[in-house]
Amino acid sequence: MSYNPIEFWDRLLVLIILKYLRNNNKALSTYSIDKSLVLVHGFYDIVSTQISKMYNNDLIFTINLDDDPNRNKKYESTYLWLISHLDPLNDHNQVFTIIIPNFGSESNFRIKGWYLAIYDNINNKYSLPLSRIDKMTDNKVEITIDPNFIGDILDFNYTTAVMIRVNDTFLDKQPDYLIDSSPDDNTFWSKWFL
């Protein structure tokens, strides 16, 4: 077998690009008071997202990650879906935020484990208050919701993000760090929080 340097470097470049695309998460500070150093793990790295509709119209929201999100021990790790729908017939805009926080087992937060809340951004109220989730699946954050909690819309635009809060000192502010988002450039979320 002969050695082809061009083929070798092409393969290496493809491996580097794939590795970069998979490990593109970094801590972008959203709040200036707490500058604690955070460890960025694979369970903050959004690999892909998907929404599926079940036979009964319930929706399954899935964020595939590069590692098991149940391994979070230290922080409040929050996985967000911002969904929006504009009904062109009546010019009625609907915006909802699906909030899936995980409070690390070794964190200083009063509550521990997985939770789910859905916020109606237009009416400024929760359509689903913070509710406990027993366990999350490995290598993804996945929840099933009744479309009633998002105004019965089944056709919408969305963006996702992973954010963390380092401690429970300042709970009335946005999370401390934006770690990853999909689409991948963090532009939307940076404008939302910064």
C-alpha positions as CSV (number, residue, x, y, z in Angstrom):
1,M,0.0,0.0,0.0
2,S,1.4,3.4,-1.0
3,Y,1.4,6.5,1.2
4,N,-0.5,9.4,-0.3
5,P,0.2,12.6,1.7
6,I,-2.7,14.5,0.2
7,E,-5.2,11.8,1.1
8,F,-3.7,11.6,4.6
9,W,-4.0,15.4,5.2
10,D,-7.6,15.4,3.7
11,R,-8.6,12.7,6.2
12,L,-6.9,14.4,9.1
13,L,-8.6,17.7,8.2
14,V,-12.0,16.0,8.0
15,L,-11.4,14.4,11.5
16,I,-10.4,17.8,12.9
17,I,-13.5,19.5,11.5
18,L,-15.8,16.8,12.8
19,K,-14.1,17.0,16.2
20,Y,-14.6,20.8,16.2
21,L,-18.2,20.6,15.2
22,R,-18.8,18.1,18.0
23,N,-16.9,19.9,20.7
24,N,-17.8,23.6,20.0
25,N,-19.2,24.4,23.5
26,K,-17.5,27.1,25.5
27,A,-18.5,29.3,28.5
28,L,-19.7,32.7,27.4
29,S,-20.4,34.9,30.5
30,T,-23.9,36.5,30.6
31,Y,-23.6,38.1,34.0
32,S,-20.6,40.2,35.3
33,I,-20.8,39.5,39.1
34,D,-19.8,35.9,39.3
35,K,-16.7,35.1,37.3
36,S,-16.2,31.6,38.7
37,L,-14.3,29.3,36.4
38,V,-16.6,26.6,35.0
39,L,-15.7,23.2,33.7
40,V,-17.3,22.6,30.3
41,H,-18.4,19.0,29.8
42,G,-19.8,17.0,26.8
43,F,-23.2,17.1,28.4
44,Y,-23.3,20.8,27.5
45,D,-22.4,20.2,23.9
46,I,-25.5,20.2,21.6
47,V,-24.9,17.6,18.9
48,S,-28.4,17.8,17.3
49,T,-32.0,18.6,18.1
50,Q,-35.3,17.1,17.0
51,I,-39.0,17.3,17.6
52,S,-41.3,14.4,17.0
53,K,-45.1,14.1,17.2
54,M,-46.6,11.1,18.8
55,Y,-49.8,9.4,17.7
56,N,-51.8,11.4,20.4
57,N,-50.3,14.7,19.2
58,D,-47.9,14.9,22.2
59,L,-44.6,16.4,21.2
60,I,-41.2,14.9,22.1
61,F,-38.4,17.5,22.3
62,T,-34.9,16.0,22.1
63,I,-31.5,17.7,22.5
64,N,-28.8,15.1,21.7
65,L,-25.6,15.7,23.6
66,D,-22.0,14.6,23.5
67,D,-22.2,13.0,27.0
68,D,-24.7,11.9,29.7
69,P,-26.5,15.0,31.2
70,N,-27.1,13.0,34.4
71,R,-23.4,13.4,35.2
72,N,-23.9,17.1,36.1
73,K,-22.9,17.4,39.8
74,K,-22.0,21.0,40.5
75,Y,-24.2,23.5,38.7
76,E,-27.7,24.4,37.6
77,S,-27.5,23.2,34.0
78,T,-30.5,24.5,32.0
79,Y,-31.5,23.3,28.6
80,L,-33.8,25.8,26.8
81,W,-36.1,25.7,23.8
82,L,-37.5,29.0,22.6
83,I,-40.4,28.3,20.2
84,S,-42.4,30.9,18.3
85,H,-45.3,30.8,15.9
86,L,-46.9,33.7,14.0
87,D,-50.4,32.9,12.8
88,P,-50.7,34.9,9.5
89,L,-54.5,34.8,9.5
90,N,-54.9,36.8,12.7
91,D,-51.3,38.2,13.1
92,H,-51.2,36.5,16.5
93,N,-47.7,35.8,17.8
94,Q,-47.1,33.0,20.3
95,V,-43.7,32.6,22.0
96,F,-43.0,29.9,24.7
97,T,-39.8,29.0,26.5
98,I,-39.4,25.3,27.6
99,I,-37.1,25.3,30.5
100,I,-35.4,22.0,31.6
101,P,-33.1,22.7,34.6
102,N,-30.9,20.1,36.3
103,F,-29.7,21.0,39.7
104,G,-26.5,19.1,40.4
105,S,-26.4,16.6,43.3
106,E,-23.3,18.3,44.8
107,S,-24.4,21.9,44.1
108,N,-25.5,24.4,46.7
109,F,-29.0,24.7,45.3
110,R,-31.8,23.8,47.6
111,I,-33.5,21.5,45.1
112,K,-31.7,18.7,43.3
113,G,-32.4,16.8,40.1
114,W,-34.4,17.4,36.9
115,Y,-37.3,19.8,36.5
116,L,-39.5,21.1,33.7
117,A,-41.3,24.5,33.3
118,I,-43.0,26.1,30.3
119,Y,-43.2,29.9,30.1
120,D,-45.6,31.8,27.9
121,N,-43.5,34.8,26.9
122,I,-46.4,36.8,25.4
123,N,-48.7,36.6,28.5
124,N,-45.8,36.6,31.0
125,K,-47.0,33.6,32.9
126,Y,-46.1,29.9,33.3
127,S,-48.3,27.5,31.3
128,L,-46.6,24.7,33.3
129,P,-45.0,25.7,36.6
130,L,-41.7,24.1,37.7
131,S,-42.4,20.3,37.9
132,R,-40.1,17.5,38.9
133,I,-38.9,15.0,36.3
134,D,-37.8,11.6,37.7
135,K,-34.8,10.9,35.5
136,M,-33.3,11.9,32.2
137,T,-32.2,9.6,29.4
138,D,-28.5,9.1,28.7
139,N,-26.7,11.4,26.2
140,K,-29.8,13.5,25.6
141,V,-32.3,15.7,27.2
142,E,-35.7,14.6,26.2
143,I,-39.2,15.5,27.3
144,T,-42.7,14.8,26.2
145,I,-45.3,17.6,26.5
146,D,-49.0,18.1,25.7
147,P,-49.3,20.8,23.0
148,N,-51.8,22.5,25.3
149,F,-48.9,23.9,27.2
150,I,-47.6,25.7,24.1
151,G,-50.9,27.1,22.9
152,D,-51.8,24.0,20.8
153,I,-49.4,25.0,18.1
154,L,-47.8,22.2,16.1
155,D,-45.9,24.3,13.5
156,F,-43.3,26.6,14.9
157,N,-39.7,27.9,14.7
158,Y,-37.3,27.2,17.5
159,T,-33.8,27.7,18.8
160,T,-32.2,25.8,21.7
161,A,-29.4,26.6,24.2
162,V,-27.6,25.2,27.2
163,M,-26.8,27.6,30.1
164,I,-25.4,27.2,33.6
165,R,-25.7,29.0,36.9
166,V,-22.8,28.5,39.2
167,N,-24.4,29.0,42.6
168,D,-27.7,30.0,44.2
169,T,-26.4,33.5,45.3
170,F,-28.2,35.5,42.6
171,L,-31.3,33.5,41.5
172,D,-33.2,36.6,40.3
173,K,-30.9,37.0,37.3
174,Q,-30.2,35.2,34.1
175,P,-27.8,32.2,34.2
176,D,-24.1,32.9,34.5
177,Y,-22.9,31.3,31.3
178,L,-24.2,30.5,27.8
179,I,-22.4,27.2,26.9
180,D,-23.9,26.1,23.5
181,S,-26.8,26.8,21.2
182,S,-28.4,25.6,18.1
183,P,-28.1,27.2,15.6
184,D,-24.5,27.2,16.6
185,D,-23.4,30.8,16.6
186,N,-25.0,31.9,20.0
187,T,-26.1,35.1,18.2
188,F,-29.7,34.9,19.3
189,W,-29.0,34.0,22.9
190,S,-26.2,36.5,23.3
191,K,-28.6,39.3,22.2
192,W,-31.3,37.9,24.6
193,F,-29.1,37.9,27.7
194,L,-26.1,40.3,27.1
